[in-house]
């Protein structure tokens, strides 16, 4: 987890928060772009469930719709399974970009 947290926090404007006791997240502005588990990340993987399900179909044992927010395109992605490290990086980048894109322009970090 430490490697992925460091990767997330290296992004412009990213910061670590613990909005619920024991639950570490990475935020940009006031929005979460990554939730951290012991062996997985929860990331925005599509604009909707249909798009996010494409990844579930490719890695059915290592990617699943996230509880509660899965219907909005969030998936839990194992970083100890078969999803290649470079693809997990791309998913983190995509989640970050999607969340930055939703921030008001005044709150978007300089790149």
C-alpha positions in Angstrom: 0.0 0.0 0.0 2.8 2.4 0.8 4.1 2.5 -2.8 0.6 3.3 -4.1 0.0 5.9 -1.5 3.3 7.6 -2.4 2.4 7.4 -6.1 -1.0 9.1 -5.5 0.4 11.7 -3.2 3.0 12.7 -5.8 0.2 14.0 -8.0 -0.3 17.8 -8.1 -2.5 19.0 -5.2 -2.9 15.5 -3.8 -3.1 15.0 -0.1 -3.8 12.2 2.4 -6.9 12.1 4.6 -8.6 9.7 6.9 -12.2 10.7 6.8 -13.3 7.6 8.6 -11.2 6.1 11.4 -8.7 3.7 9.8 -9.7 4.5 6.2 -6.9 6.2 4.3 -7.8 8.1 1.1 -6.0 10.3 -1.4 -7.8 13.5 -2.3 -7.4 16.4 -4.7 -9.2 19.5 -3.6 -11.9 18.2 -1.4 -12.6 15.1 -3.5 -11.4 11.5 -3.0 -9.7 9.9 -6.0 -8.3 6.8 -4.3 -9.4 4.7 -1.3 -6.7 2.4 0.1 -7.2 -1.2 1.4 -4.6 -3.6 2.5 -4.3 -5.2 -0.9 -6.5 -3.0 -3.1 -7.3 0.4 -4.3 -10.8 1.7 -5.0 -10.7 4.0 -8.0 -13.0 5.8 -10.5 -12.7 3.5 -13.5 -15.4 4.8 -15.8 -18.1 7.5 -16.2 -20.7 4.9 -15.2 -21.0 1.2 -14.2 -21.2 0.0 -17.8 -17.7 1.5 -18.5 -16.2 0.3 -15.2 -17.5 -3.2 -15.9 -15.2 -3.5 -18.9 -12.3 -3.9 -16.4 -14.2 -6.4 -14.3 -14.7 -8.5 -17.4 -11.0 -8.5 -18.1 -9.9 -9.2 -14.5 -12.9 -10.9 -12.8 -10.8 -12.3 -9.9 -9.0 -9.0 -9.2 -11.5 -6.2 -9.9 -15.0 -5.7 -8.6 -17.6 -3.0 -8.4 -17.1 -1.0 -5.2 -19.7 -1.2 -2.5 -22.0 1.8 -2.4 -20.3 3.9 -5.1 -19.8 1.2 -7.7 -22.8 2.4 -9.6 -20.9 5.6 -10.3 -18.0 3.8 -12.0 -15.8 3.0 -9.0 -14.0 -0.4 -8.8 -11.9 -2.1 -6.2 -8.7 -3.1 -7.9 -6.3 -5.6 -6.3 -2.6 -4.6 -6.6 -1.4 -8.0 -5.6 -3.3 -10.0 -8.3 -3.1 -10.3 -12.0 -3.6 -6.6 -12.9 -0.2 -5.4 -14.2 1.4 -2.7 -12.2 1.6 -0.3 -15.1 -2.2 -0.8 -15.6 -2.9 0.0 -12.0 -0.8 3.2 -12.5 -2.9 4.1 -15.5 -6.1 3.5 -13.5 -4.8 5.7 -10.7 -4.0 8.4 -13.2 -7.4 8.1 -14.8 -9.2 8.3 -11.4 -7.2 11.4 -10.5 -7.9 13.1 -13.9 -11.6 12.3 -13.6 -11.8 13.8 -10.2 -9.7 16.9 -11.1 -12.0 17.4 -14.1 -15.0 17.6 -11.7 -13.4 20.3 -9.5 -14.3 23.9 -10.1 -11.5 25.5 -12.2 -10.5 27.7 -9.2 -9.7 24.5 -7.2 -7.8 22.6 -9.8 -4.1 22.1 -9.1 -1.6 23.7 -11.5 0.1 21.0 -13.6 
